[in-house]
Amino acid sequence: MMSNMWLFWAVLSTVLTASTVVFAKMGVGGVNTSLMGVMGTVLMVVSVALIAIAVLQWRTLSAIPLRSWVCFGLMALADVGAWICYFRALKFGDAARVASVDKFSVVLVAIISVTVLGEKLSPPNWLGIVLIAGGVALATLK
């Protein structure tokens, strides 16, 4: 059962991500996209901190390795940039098409995970990646 826990959390993440797209599209009108990024980030930081405290996962900051700090900092910068770009795309485009282009990140993650992280993907995995890329291309057509 534990070996499939990743799938449960990944599916839940997918459902929540879809919800964020819909809510963002509903709220993007009349709000500066950078301000939306700030609002979302502040609310996210508070929410995650409260969850970490509630499940007793809070650690002293000095216990976190420097490498983790650097990686988390880079992740945060990339995430903030992605949010600002995503909100701007939602302001001008259809939510379904914007979300589809965003999912091309799956293709990029596969390529980077193999080339940089040394992960291995099987031929069926690569076929799935190619199909995702094709799906993104088709989903962006008007």
C-alpha positions, 0 to 999 in steps of 0.5 A: 500500500505504501508504494502507491501512496505517491499516486494518491498524493499526486492525484490529490495534487492534480485535483487541487491544481485544477481548482487553483486554475479555476479560482485564479481565472475567476479572480484575475479580472481587474487585479494586477497579476503581480499583486495576485502573485503576492496575495497568493504567496502570502496566503500560501505561506501562512497556510503551509506554516499553519499546516506544518505546526498542526501536524507537528512537523515544524523544525528549528531552522538551523536543523535544515541543511544549507543545500536545502535552503538554496534549493528551496530558495530557487524553488520559491523564485521559480514558483513566484515567477511561474505564478506571475506568468500563469496569472498573466496568461489567464488574464489573456487566455482561456483557462483550459488552454493556459492550463494545457500549456502549463502541463508541458512542464511534465515533458520538461521535468522528464527530460531534466530528471533523466539528464540532470537527476539520472532517473530512468524512464522506460519506453512506455514512460517516454511514450506517455511523455510524447503523448503529453507533448502532443496533447499540449500542442492539440489543446492550444489550437483555436 
